[in-house]
Amino acid sequence: MARRANKKCLKCAVLAVEEARQLHGVEGDGCWDDLKCHKRRSHYRHRSERNFKRVISRQLHQETDIPETLKLTTGSSGSKYFPLLILYVDHPPRRKEKVLLHALGAELWLGTQQQAKIEPVHCLALSQEQVGRLTQQVLQKFSEYCNSGEKFTVFSEIIYRDMQHCPIRPCPLHS
């Protein structure tokens, strides 16, 4: 496991060399080491860029090593409709934790084919009750669309997306 970043060194890395020497040198707390600190400060300043490049190179390497894809048959004909609720939130919810709901949208699928889509709607000013009514309206619309007598009462899946990916324009996040 990698060693954790030293918070003191992280803060020091953004300072100018003179400021860092004054703050952490003989006149300061005395942790400055001429042999180690220049290299360490450089490492901390550039580590996010290096990590990003490392992630990209790993992804490119993995894409070249793609194994053969096999299809599985589930035995069902795929003739069952299922509604998906798409929530744009500030972070994925954890147990008993509230999230900030930015927008919601929905999709109706039949097997592997998307049949209908309800464009995302901003929910910033809506209360919890209003959001509940809105989701019930979505389920009702999908039930009417199917025309098969099937009435949806719940969503098959809830998909959480980061609110930075909100497709609505204009959007307060993207102004």
PETA-V483759 format. One record per backbone hydrogen bond with DSSP energy under -1.0 kcal/mol. NH is the residue of the N-H (numbers start at 1). CO is the residue of the C=O. E is the energy in kcal/mol with one decimal. If there is no record, write none. Layout:
NH,CO,E ; NH,CO,E
This chain:
10,6,-2.3 ; 11,7,-2.1 ; 12,8,-2.0 ; 13,9,-2.1 ; 15,12,-1.3 ; 20,16,-2.7 ; 21,17,-2.7 ; 22,18,-2.2 ; 23,19,-2.7 ; 24,20,-2.9 ; 25,21,-1.9 ; 29,23,-1.6 ; 30,25,-1.6 ; 32,24,-3.0 ; 37,33,-3.0 ; 40,36,-2.4 ; 41,37,-2.8 ; 42,38,-2.0 ; 43,39,-2.4 ; 44,40,-2.4 ; 45,41,-2.1 ; 46,42,-1.8 ; 50,46,-2.2 ; 51,47,-2.9 ; 52,48,-2.2 ; 53,49,-2.5 ; 54,50,-2.3 ; 55,51,-2.4 ; 56,52,-2.4 ; 57,53,-2.4 ; 58,54,-2.1 ; 59,55,-2.4 ; 60,56,-2.5 ; 61,57,-2.2 ; 62,58,-2.5 ; 63,59,-2.1 ; 64,60,-1.2 ; 82,109,-2.5 ; 84,107,-3.3 ; 85,157,-2.4 ; 86,105,-3.0 ; 87,159,-3.0 ; 88,103,-2.9 ; 89,161,-2.4 ; 90,100,-1.2 ; 97,94,-1.9 ; 102,88,-3.0 ; 103,88,-1.3 ; 104,121,-2.0 ; 105,86,-2.7 ; 106,118,-1.9 ; 107,84,-2.2 ; 108,116,-2.9 ; 109,82,-2.3 ; 110,113,-2.9 ; 111,80,-1.2 ; 113,110,-1.9 ; 115,108,-3.4 ; 116,108,-1.6 ; 118,106,-3.0 ; 121,104,-2.6 ; 123,102,-2.8 ; 126,123,-1.1 ; 131,127,-2.2 ; 132,128,-2.0 ; 133,129,-2.4 ; 134,130,-2.3 ; 135,131,-2.3 ; 136,132,-1.8 ; 137,133,-2.2 ; 138,134,-2.0 ; 139,135,-2.2 ; 140,136,-2.2 ; 141,137,-2.6 ; 142,138,-2.4 ; 143,139,-2.2 ; 144,140,-2.4 ; 145,141,-2.3 ; 146,142,-2.0 ; 147,143,-1.2 ; 156,83,-2.2 ; 157,83,-1.0 ; 159,85,-3.3 ; 161,87,-3.2 ; 163,89,-2.2 ; 165,162,-2.2 ; 166,163,-1.3 ; 174,171,-1.0
